[in-house]
Amino acid sequence: MQKNVKRKRKILNCLIYFFIVVNLILACIYIAKFMDIGREAKIESELLDSIEIGEIKNANREENESNNNEENQAINEKEENVKNENKERKIEATERMLKVEKLQEENEDIVGWIEIEDTNISYPVLQGKDNEYYLNHNYKKEKSQKGSIFLDADYDWSIPSNNLIIYGHNIVNDLMFKDLLKYANEEFYKEHPVIRFTTKENDGEYEIISAFKSKVFNKSDTNVFRYYNFINAETEEEYNEFVENAKKVSLYDIEETTEYGDELMTLITCSYHTTDGRFVVIGREKK
């Protein structure tokens, strides 16, 4: 009888030891993956600052010397083309705009750069042919668990659409769009009321007009605010209805508002307050 008890105890101890070892291995794998995601996101967030365009600026100061250098001459011609295009729109190219343009040489799906001051949100914005690809691919088109910050595939750059819908994962350690959830706090909004979005054609700022918790609704749900379906208003009434609903569901009153014709930006990330929950921040471009 004692032998059986000892044998059972040994087996139990072995099983406990086995489960401890397995859990330690799984924990190490998880930590390693998490660290890789963190490193990747950090590199991506610092990408814009790392781009060197000094040769473009230096070319203006050293015009006489650069005439004998074919590479610098090509850079000058390219910069002049950008300036000419921008003059037509009465926009002077900023350094950030030139950097975004240079990024597009690596991946033409990069449409801009989004940044919110004093947060970890500083990333390239991609636009794919659908809203699935950049859920699990980075800006280099490599498989990535954190995915990318991406613009809704239905946004059409050839027409003056009303709303840029931009998605990003809610990743632990304040990565990707995790910091959007800080806008649940009114004080945080007051200290960070502006979203900066830069394309090769515009270096714009968007003033926040609403921040709210919501969800992805079922098709059968009625009388709900489907904020994710609005890209371009067919009428002024449709535009105003969207803005009215956005203001109505905001977690706190925001004095800033908008009017028909202003471009809007809707940032969306996951939130775990409910099934299929989302946290949403809406801004309008400053005039």
C-alpha positions, 0 to 999 in steps of 0.5 A, spaced: 500 500 500 505 504 501 509 503 495 503 504 491 502 511 495 509 513 493 509 511 486 502 515 485 506 521 489 512 520 484 508 520 478 504 526 480 510 530 482 513 528 475 507 531 472 507 537 476 514 538 474 513 537 466 507 542 466 512 547 470 517 546 464 512 546 459 509 553 462 516 556 462 518 554 455 511 557 453 512 563 457 519 564 454 516 563 447 511 568 448 516 573 451 521 573 445 515 574 441 513 580 444 520 583 445 520 582 437 514 585 436 516 591 441 523 592 437 519 592 430 514 597 432 520 601 435 524 601 429 518 603 425 516 609 429 523 612 429 523 610 421 521 617 419 526 621 423 531 616 420 530 618 413 536 622 411 534 628 406 540 632 407 542 631 400 536 635 398 537 641 402 544 641 401 543 641 394 540 648 394 546 651 398 551 648 393 548 648 387 554 650 383 558 644 385 552 639 384 551 641 377 557 637 376 554 631 380 549 627 376 546 624 382 545 631 386 542 633 379 537 628 379 535 629 386 535 637 384 530 635 379 526 631 383 525 636 388 523 641 383 518 637 380 515 636 387 515 644 388 512 645 382 506 640 383 505 643 390 505 651 388 499 649 384 496 647 390 499 653 394 503 648 398 510 648 400 513 642 401 515 640 408 521 636 410 516 631 413 512 631 406 519 629 402 520 624 407 514 621 406 515 621 398 522 618 400 518 612 404 514 611 398 520 609 394 520 603 398 513 601 398 508 605 394 502 603 399 505 608 404 500 614 403 502 618 409 505 618 416 501 619 423 503 622 429 500 624 436 505 628 440 507 625 447 504 618 445 507 612 441 503 613 435 508 615 430 507 610 424 507 610 417 500 609 414 499 604 409 493 603 404 492 596 401 487 593 396 483 590 401 482 591 409 485 584 411 493 585 408 495 590 413 492 587 419 498 582 419 503 585 414 508 591 416 510 596 411 515 592 408 510 587 406 513 582 411 508 578 415 507 581 422 503 580 428 502 587 430 500 589 422 500 596 420 496 602 421 492 602 415 487 607 411 481 604 409 481 601 402 475 604 400 478 611 400 479 614 394 485 619 393 482 621 386 476 625 389 475 630 395 473 624 400 470 627 407 473 622 411 480 618 412 478 612 416 485 609 419 485 602 423 491 600 428 491 594 432 491 595 440 498 592 442 500 591 449 506 596 451 502 602 448 504 599 441 500 601 435 494 604 436 494 602 444 495 610 446 488 612 443 485 609 449 488 614 453 483 619 450 477 616 454 480 621 459 478 628 458 484 631 461 489 627 456 484 630 450 485 637 453 493 636 453 493 632 446 487 635 442 491 634 435 493 629 430 498 630 425 497 627 418 503 628 413 502 625 406 507 627 400 502 633 398 500 635 405 502 636 412 496 637 416 493 637 423 486 635 425 483 637 431 479 632 435 472 633 435 469 626 438 472 620 442 468 614 444 467 607 445 463 603 441 463 596 437 462 593 430 454 592 430 451 586 427 447 587 420 440 586 424 442 592 429 438 598 428 438 605 430 446 605 431 451 609 429 456 605 424 461 610 424 466 605 420 461 606 414 462 613 412 467 615 407 464 620 403 458 624 404 453 624 398 449 630 401 451 635 406 445 632 410 449 626 410 455 629 413 452 633 418 448 627 421 455 623 421 458 629 425 452 630 430 452 622 431 459 623 433 458 629 438 452 625 441 456 619 443 463 622 445 465 621 452 465 628 454 463 635 451 468 637 446 467 645 443 471 644 437 466 642 431 466 641 423 462 644 417 460 641 411 466 641 406 472 640 412 476 633 411 475 628 417 479 623 420 477 617 424 482 613 428 479 606 430 482 600 434 480 594 438 477 595 445 475 590 450 469 593 454 464 589 450 464 584 444 467 586 438 469 593 442 472 599 438 475 605 441 474 611 436 477 618 435 475 623 430 478 629 428 477 635 423 483 638 419 485 645 421 484 650 416 
